[in-house]
């Protein structure tokens, strides 16, 4: 799966009032979905050529709600894209003033 395809899947999971790469207002209100690649996935290359190209990355959902319905929507989108993923953590982010949920994903 390409970067553009992964971005399209996550953007498709967004609802009204949620933005991708959104700057938080000072009051810390709203919801935001942030995603990024953290590096290549897969094993070491043979003969200086990678056997497969994959990516690994993360998704973070910032929200005012501890149990936001968008949590399940993000997981459904990742599952629907056939990305291997795991929920990593949930907690309060003091800088944003919002609850943050984080997932890690791998595309092979």
C-alpha positions as CSV (number, residue, x, y, z in Angstrom):
1,X,0.0,0.0,0.0
2,X,1.4,3.4,-0.9
3,X,1.5,6.5,1.3
4,X,-1.2,8.1,-0.8
5,X,-3.5,5.1,-0.3
6,X,-2.9,5.0,3.4
7,X,-3.6,8.7,3.7
8,X,-6.8,8.2,1.6
9,X,-8.0,5.5,4.0
10,X,-7.4,7.6,7.1
11,X,-9.0,10.7,5.5
12,X,-12.0,8.6,4.6
13,X,-12.4,7.8,8.3
14,X,-12.7,11.5,9.2
15,X,-16.1,13.0,10.1
16,X,-17.3,16.6,10.1
17,X,-15.3,18.7,12.5
18,X,-12.2,16.5,12.3
19,X,-9.1,17.5,10.3
20,X,-5.9,15.8,9.2
21,X,-2.8,17.8,10.3
22,X,-4.9,20.4,12.2
23,X,-3.3,23.0,14.4
24,X,-5.0,23.1,17.8
25,X,-6.6,26.3,19.0
26,X,-5.3,27.6,22.3
27,X,-8.5,26.4,24.1
28,X,-7.7,22.8,23.2
29,X,-11.2,22.1,21.7
30,X,-12.0,19.9,18.7
31,X,-10.8,16.6,17.3
32,X,-7.8,15.9,15.2
33,X,-6.4,12.8,13.5
34,X,-2.6,12.8,12.9
35,X,-0.7,10.2,11.0
36,X,2.9,9.7,9.9
37,X,5.4,7.1,8.7
38,X,8.1,6.1,11.2
39,X,10.2,4.1,8.7
40,X,10.5,1.2,6.3
41,X,9.0,-2.1,7.2
42,X,10.4,-5.5,6.4
43,X,13.7,-7.4,6.8
44,X,17.1,-6.5,5.7
45,X,17.9,-6.2,2.0
46,X,19.6,-8.9,0.0
47,X,22.3,-7.9,-2.5
48,X,21.5,-4.3,-1.7
49,X,18.0,-4.7,-3.0
50,X,14.9,-4.8,-0.7
51,X,12.7,-7.8,-1.3
52,X,9.6,-5.9,-0.5
53,X,8.9,-2.3,0.3
54,X,6.6,-1.6,3.2
55,X,6.1,1.2,5.7
56,X,5.4,1.4,9.4
57,X,3.8,4.4,11.1
58,X,1.4,5.7,13.7
59,X,-2.0,7.3,14.0
60,X,-3.0,9.6,16.8
61,X,-6.5,10.7,17.6
62,X,-6.9,13.8,19.7
63,X,-10.4,14.4,21.1
64,X,-12.3,16.0,24.0
65,X,-14.2,12.7,24.6
66,X,-12.6,9.9,26.6
67,X,-14.8,7.4,24.6
68,X,-15.1,9.0,21.2
69,X,-16.9,7.0,18.5
70,X,-14.1,8.0,16.1
71,X,-11.9,5.5,18.0
72,X,-13.8,2.6,16.5
73,X,-13.9,4.3,13.1
74,X,-10.2,4.6,13.0
75,X,-9.8,0.9,13.8
76,X,-12.3,0.0,11.1
77,X,-10.5,2.1,8.6
78,X,-7.1,0.4,9.4
79,X,-8.7,-3.0,9.3
80,X,-10.5,-2.3,6.0
81,X,-7.1,-1.2,4.5
82,X,-5.6,-4.5,5.6
83,X,-3.0,-2.8,7.7
84,X,-1.5,-4.7,10.6
85,X,-2.1,-2.4,13.6
86,X,-2.1,-2.3,17.3
87,X,-3.6,0.2,19.8
88,X,-0.7,1.5,21.8
89,X,-2.1,3.9,24.4
90,X,-4.7,6.4,25.5
91,X,-4.2,9.3,27.9
92,X,-4.5,13.0,28.5
93,X,-2.2,15.2,26.6
94,X,-1.4,18.3,28.7
95,X,0.0,20.3,25.8
96,X,-3.1,19.8,23.6
97,X,-5.6,19.8,26.5
98,X,-7.2,16.7,24.9
99,X,-7.4,13.0,25.2
100,X,-4.9,11.2,22.9
101,X,-5.3,7.7,21.5
102,X,-2.3,6.2,19.6
103,X,-2.0,3.2,17.2
104,X,1.0,1.7,15.4
105,X,0.5,0.2,11.9
106,X,2.6,-1.7,9.4
107,X,2.0,-1.9,5.6
108,X,3.6,-4.9,3.9
